[in-house]
Amino acid sequence: MEGSITNREKRRYPRVFIDLPLEYQDMGDSCLHGAIVVNAGEGGFLIESIRGIPVGTELSITVLYPKGFTLVDFKAVAKIVWKKPYSKKDLKGDQCWGGYQYGLEVVQISDEDRWKLTSLIEGRFESEKNPPSQSHQL
């Protein structure tokens, strides 16, 4: 099985592909901006945004997702660890959207919101148990 070592997953947490809205703001900034979460894991996210943000920037993020007939969210602080230009093309091959993809690493999340994130990733949107309610710093 040649090349299997280089093709192994290097992340500590597995990723799931999702398509969810995300609101974010730079730490210390009052302006909200929007993005799309492309994939998620317990340790971070791949997002797409039209806004250029420097690597190393910490963001306060809110991920919105459906739970039954309502929209709920979880919040975290995440750091941009990588960035690359990104564009999508329409069926004719013309560029219809341009922006950036960002790799975000979760640096702070409450226990309750980590429970929500884990439940989302594992496909458990509803649970009989109540989430924990303490803060957790990574």
Summary of the structure (lengths in Angstrom):
residues: 138
radius of gyration: 16.3
end to end distance: 36.3
largest distance: 51.9
contacts: 356
relative contact order: 0.18
helix: 11%
strand: 54%
